[in-house]
Amino acid sequence: MPQAWSFRGRTNMRPLIALALAVPALVGAAALAQETGPLQPIDVKPALADLGKRMFYDTRLSGDTSLACASCHQPDKAFTDGEPLSAAYSGAGHFRNTPTLANVGYRAAWLHDGRLGTNLNDVAREMITETYLMNMDMRIMQERMKQDPVYLAMFAAAGMAEPSNGGARKALQAFMQTIVSRGAPVDLGAMSTAARRGQGLFAGKAGCASCHSGPRYTDDAPHNTGVPDNPEIWADPERHSAFVAYAKFMGIENYMNLRQDLGAYLRTHRDAERRTFLTPTLRELTWTAPYMHNGVLATLDAVVAFYDAGGGDDPLKDPRLAPLNLVPSEKADLIAFLEALSGETFDTDAYVWRVDDYGYQVIENWRETTN
């Protein structure tokens, strides 16, 4: 911080100096507190959300019945999977980290590159039908659900005549909208002294709030922070094949020889957005390691060290990133604040379908049978 005044020759000025240094951080923390706060539950039809919850844990929603939504979005990890790069459909691998579904109903764009920006209904369809994800033909999914008496009853309870693709997507959307953070110390006014100091750093010296703003601590915009690529994407043939398929579908030239994840460029094809990724939410961080769009940073300590060094090395890196020169105690305080953004576990009956009721008696001559 540049010196604005000279105190040479003055005596007993330490309290004034400390106050001058502290005021910007305190003001920043106060402003941050005003624009953030606990997220309120989204109003959804309970019977529809309950149907979506059962579907979320049903492996029959994938082509070969090997994957459910919960295979990668696990409630005890704030609906992530704890892996640097997520799993994928049989014979494939994914090339990005599983994002948390906490507060996903408040988002306006999805996936790390923001490619989906309409609604959660479309996100559900994409995850189910994409070949390297769940690889399901939704017409087959619909017929599978029509074979299950439990689904027949639940669709009826939700006000639908019978299982349908549109109804299934609405149900998954309703369930995901119920996944809302609660009980975080930052929302309860129960932060430690260290966390409160970290909040001042977050809004002030560290500059985190310039991108991690609002009640979800994200501006939902793409930025290049110089995150290094994860070489496993190209070393693993299954992950590489999924990466190539995605790049080809998105119209990227020379995709067979591409060895970098271009992020939001895949959507816009604007050179300035090469290697930019949406700012992730900071809520539930203690549950969602490892971090970044490709899982290359394993701990919060590593994340803070990365930004303390001014981010990574990239010619298109956001110009706001510069070395922070945080001392060890400041890093510890900043981590304490980040930890205070995490609340209660989602591994509760409200979010987990606990009943093993996915088996059913197969209907004979089903082609001649009507519901």
C-alpha positions in Angstrom: 0.0 0.0 0.0 1.5 3.4 -1.0 2.2 5.8 1.9 0.0 8.9 1.6 1.5 10.7 4.6 4.8 11.0 6.3 4.8 10.5 10.1 8.5 11.3 10.5 9.1 13.1 13.8 5.6 12.3 15.2 5.2 10.2 18.3 2.6 7.7 19.4 1.2 7.4 15.8 0.8 3.6 15.7 -3.0 3.6 16.6 -3.7 6.2 13.8 -1.6 4.2 11.3 -3.4 1.0 12.3 -6.8 2.7 11.9 -5.8 4.1 8.5 -4.8 0.7 7.3 -7.9 -1.0 8.7 -10.6 1.4 7.5 -10.6 0.3 3.8 -10.9 -3.3 4.8 -13.6 -2.7 7.3 -15.6 -0.6 4.8 -15.2 -3.3 2.2 -16.3 -6.0 4.6 -19.4 -4.0 5.5 -20.3 -3.5 1.8 -19.8 -7.2 1.2 -22.0 -8.1 4.1 -24.8 -5.9 2.6 -24.7 -7.4 -0.8 -24.5 -11.0 0.4 -26.6 -12.9 3.0 -28.4 -16.2 3.3 -30.2 -17.5 0.2 -33.9 -18.1 0.6 -35.5 -21.4 -0.5 -37.1 -21.4 -3.9 -40.8 -22.2 -3.9 -41.4 -25.5 -5.7 -44.2 -28.1 -5.7 -43.3 -30.7 -3.1 -44.6 -33.7 -5.0 -42.7 -32.6 -8.1 -39.5 -32.1 -6.2 -39.9 -35.5 -4.5 -40.3 -37.1 -7.9 -37.1 -35.4 -9.0 -35.3 -36.6 -5.9 -36.1 -40.2 -6.7 -35.0 -39.8 -10.3 -31.8 -38.1 -9.2 -30.6 -41.4 -7.5 -32.0 -43.8 -10.2 -29.3 -45.4 -12.4 -32.0 -46.3 -15.0 -31.8 -42.8 -16.2 -28.5 -43.7 -17.9 -28.3 -45.8 -21.1 -26.6 -48.9 -19.6 -28.1 -48.2 -16.1 -24.6 -47.6 -14.6 -24.9 -44.0 -13.6 -27.3 -41.8 -11.7 -27.1 -38.0 -11.4 -25.9 -38.8 -7.8 -23.0 -40.8 -9.1 -21.1 -37.5 -9.7 -23.2 -35.2 -7.6 -23.0 -36.7 -4.1 -24.9 -35.1 -1.2 -22.1 -35.6 1.4 -19.8 -33.6 -0.8 -22.2 -30.7 -1.5 -23.2 -32.5 -4.7 -19.7 -33.0 -6.1 -17.7 -36.2 -6.3 -14.3 -35.3 -4.6 -12.4 -36.1 -7.8 -10.2 -33.7 -9.9 -12.0 -34.8 -13.1 -15.4 -36.4 -13.0 -16.5 -39.8 -14.1 -18.4 -40.4 -17.3 -20.4 -43.0 -19.2 -18.9 -46.5 -19.7 -16.0 -46.3 -22.0 -15.5 -42.5 -21.6 -14.1 -40.1 -19.0 -14.8 -36.4 -18.3 -12.4 -33.6 -18.8 -13.7 -31.2 -16.1 -14.3 -31.1 -12.4 -17.9 -31.8 -11.1 -19.4 -28.5 -10.0 -21.5 -28.2 -6.9 -25.2 -28.1 -7.2 -25.6 -26.0 -4.1 -27.8 -23.1 -4.9 -27.9 -24.1 -8.6 -31.4 -22.8 -8.9 -30.1 -19.3 -8.6 -27.7 -19.6 -11.6 -28.3 -18.1 -15.0 -25.6 -20.1 -16.8 -24.3 -23.6 -16.3 -21.2 -25.7 -17.0 -17.7 -24.2 -16.4 -17.9 -22.5 -19.8 -21.4 -21.1 -19.5 -22.6 -22.9 -22.6 -26.1 -23.6 -21.2 -27.9 -20.4 -20.2 -31.6 -21.0 -20.4 -32.9 -23.0 -17.4 -32.3 -26.1 -15.3 -34.8 -28.1 -17.4 -32.3 -27.9 -20.4 -29.4 -28.7 -18.1 -31.1 -31.9 -17.0 -31.7 -32.9 -20.6 -28.1 -32.2 -21.5 -26.7 -34.3 -18.7 -29.0 -37.2 -19.4 -28.6 -37.3 -23.1 -25.0 -36.4 -23.7 -23.1 -39.4 -25.0 -20.1 -39.2 -22.6 -22.3 -38.4 -19.6 -25.4 -40.5 -19.1 -26.0 -41.4 -22.8 -29.7 -41.9 -22.5 -32.3 -41.7 -25.2 -35.1 -39.9 -23.3 -37.7 -41.9 -25.2 -36.3 -45.1 -23.7 -36.1 -43.4 -20.3 -39.7 -42.5 -20.6 -40.7 -46.1 -21.3 -38.5 -47.4 -18.4 -40.4 -45.1 -16.1 -43.7 -46.2 -17.4 -42.8 -49.8 -16.3 -42.3 -48.7 -12.7 -45.4 -48.5 -10.5 -43.8 -46.1 -8.1 -43.1 -43.6 -10.9 -46.7 -44.0 -12.1 -48.0 -43.0 -8.7 -45.5 -40.2 -8.2 -46.2 -38.6 -11.6 -49.9 -38.7 -10.8 -49.3 -37.1 -7.4 -47.4 -34.3 -9.2 -50.3 -33.7 -11.4 -49.2 -35.5 -14.5 -51.1 -38.2 -16.3 -48.1 -40.5 -16.9 -44.3 -40.4 -17.1 -43.1 -38.1 -19.8 -39.8 -36.6 -20.9 -41.0 -33.0 -20.2 -42.4 -34.0 -16.8 -39.2 -35.8 -15.9 -37.1 -32.8 -16.6 -39.4 -30.5 -14.7 -39.1 -32.8 -11.7 -35.3 -32.9 -11.8 -35.3 -29.1 -12.0 -37.7 -28.8 -9.0 -35.5 -31.1 -6.9 -32.3 -29.2 -7.8 -34.0 -25.9 -6.9 -34.4 -27.2 -3.3 -30.6 -27.6 -2.9 -30.0 -24.4 -1.0 -27.2 -23.6 1.4 -28.1 -23.2 5.1 -26.3 -22.8 8.4 -23.1 -21.2 7.2 -21.3 -19.1 9.9 -21.3 -16.1 7.5 -25.1 -16.2 7.4 -25.6 -16.9 11.1 -23.3 -14.1 12.3 -21.2 -16.8 13.9 -17.8 -16.2 12.3 -14.6 -16.5 14.3 -12.4 -13.5 14.9 -10.0 -14.9 12.3 -12.8 -15.3 9.7 -13.9 -11.7 10.3 -10.4 -10.5 9.6 -10.4 -12.7 6.5 -13.6 -11.1 5.4 -11.8 -7.8 5.4 -9.0 -9.2 3.3 -11.5 -10.8 1.0 -13.1 -7.5 0.3 -10.0 -5.4 0.5 -6.3 -6.3 0.1 -6.9 -9.7 -1.5 -9.5 -8.3 -4.0 -11.5 -11.6 -4.1 -14.9 -9.7 -4.0 -14.3 -8.1 -7.4 -15.3 -11.5 -8.9 -16.7 -13.4 -6.0 -19.7 -11.2 -5.2 -23.3 -11.5 -4.4 -25.0 -14.0 -2.1 -23.4 -17.0 -4.0 -20.0 -15.3 -4.1 -19.8 -15.3 -7.9 -20.3 -12.8 -10.7 -21.3 -15.6 -13.0 -18.9 -14.2 -15.6 -16.0 -15.9 -17.4 -12.4 -14.9 -16.5 -9.0 -16.1 -17.3 -6.9 -16.6 -14.1 -4.1 -18.6 -15.6 -5.2 -22.0 -14.2 -2.8 -24.6 -15.6 -4.2 -27.4 -17.7 -4.7 -30.8 -16.2 -2.5 -33.2 -18.3 -4.6 -36.2 -17.4 -7.2 -35.0 -19.9 -4.9 -35.8 -22.8 -3.0 -38.7 -21.1 -6.2 -40.7 -20.6 -7.6 -41.9 -23.9 -11.1 -42.0 -22.5 -11.0 -38.4 -21.3 -9.3 -37.2 -24.4 -11.9 -38.8 -26.6 -14.7 -37.0 -24.7 -12.7 -33.7 -25.0 -12.3 -34.2 -28.7 -16.0 -35.0 -29.2 -17.0 -31.9 -27.3 -14.6 -29.6 -29.1 -15.7 -31.0 -32.5 -19.4 -30.4 -31.6 -18.6 -26.8 -30.6 -16.9 -26.1 -33.9 -13.3 -25.8 -32.8 -10.7 -25.9 -35.5 -7.8 -28.4 -35.3 -9.6 -30.1 -32.4 -7.6 -33.3 -32.8 -4.4 -31.5 -31.9 -5.8 -29.2 -29.3 -4.1 -29.6 -25.9 -5.8 -26.9 -23.9 -9.3 -26.4 -22.5 -10.5 -23.2 -24.2 -13.4 -22.6 -21.8 -16.0 -20.0 -22.8 -14.3 -19.6 -26.2 -16.0 -22.9 -27.1 -19.3 -21.0 -26.8 -18.4 -17.5 -28.2 -15.3 -18.2 -30.5 -14.0 -14.8 -29.4 -10.2 -14.9 -29.0 -10.4 -12.7 -25.8 -12.3 -15.5 -24.1 -9.8 -18.3 -24.7 -9.2 -20.2 -21.4 -11.9 -18.2 -19.6 -14.2 -20.0 -17.1 -17.2 -18.9 -15.1 -16.3 -17.7 -11.6 -17.3 -20.6 -9.3 -19.4 -20.1 -6.3 -17.5 -20.1 -3.0 -20.3 -21.5 -1.0 -19.7 -25.0 0.5 -16.0 -24.9 -0.3 -15.1 -27.2 2.6 -17.1 -30.0 1.0 -16.1 -29.6 -2.6 -12.3 -30.1 -3.0 -10.4 -30.3 -5.3 -10.8 -27.0 -6.9 -10.8 -25.2 -10.3 -12.6 -26.3 -13.5 -10.1 -29.1 -13.8 -9.4 -30.0 -10.2 -5.7 -29.1 -10.3 -5.6 -27.4 -6.9 -6.2 -29.9 -4.1 -6.8 -27.7 -1.1 -7.9 -24.2 0.0 -4.3 -23.5 1.0 -3.2 -24.2 -2.6 -6.0 -21.9 -4.0 -5.0 -19.0 -1.7 -1.3 -19.6 -2.6 -2.2 -19.5 -6.3 -3.9 -16.2 -6.1 -1.4 -14.8 -3.7 1.2 -15.4 -6.5 -1.1 -13.4 -8.9 -2.7 -16.4 -10.5 -1.1 -18.5 -13.3 0.9 -17.7 -16.4 -1.4 -16.8 -19.4 -1.1 -13.9 -21.9 -4.9 -13.4 -21.6 -5.0 -13.4 -17.8 -7.4 -11.0 -16.2 -5.3 -7.8 -15.6 -6.7 -7.4 -12.1 -4.6 -10.4 -11.0 -1.3 -9.4 -9.4 0.8 -10.7 -6.5 -1.0 -10.0 -3.2 2.0 -10.4 -0.9 -0.1 -11.9 1.9 1.8 -12.9 5.0 1.1 -16.3 6.6 -1.3 -15.0 9.2 -3.3 -13.2 6.4 -3.5 -16.4 4.4 -4.8 -18.2 7.5 -7.4 -15.5 8.1 -8.6 -15.6 4.5 -9.0 -19.4 4.6 -10.9 -19.1 7.9 -13.4 -16.8 6.1 -13.6 -19.1 3.1 -14.4 -22.0 5.4 -17.1 -19.8 7.0 -19.0 -19.9 3.7 -19.8 -23.6 4.1 -22.9 -24.7 6.0 -24.7 -27.9 6.9 -24.2 -31.2 5.1 -26.7 -32.1 2.4 -26.5 -35.7 3.4 -30.0 -35.6 5.0 -33.4 -37.1 4.2 -34.4 -33.8 2.6 -31.9 -34.4 -0.2 -31.3 -38.2 -0.3 -33.7 -40.9 -1.6 -33.1 -43.5 1.2 -35.6 -46.2 0.0 -34.3 -49.0 -2.2 -37.5 -49.2 -4.2 -36.1 -49.3 -7.8 -37.0 -52.9 -8.4 -40.4 -53.8 -9.9 -42.2 -56.7 -11.5 -41.7 -56.6 -15.3 -45.0 -56.3 -17.2 -45.6 -59.1 -19.6 -46.7 -58.3 -23.1 -46.0 -54.6 -22.3 -46.5 -53.6 -26.0 -50.2 -54.5 -25.6 -50.6 -52.9 -22.2 -51.7 -49.4 -21.4 -51.3 -47.5 -18.1 
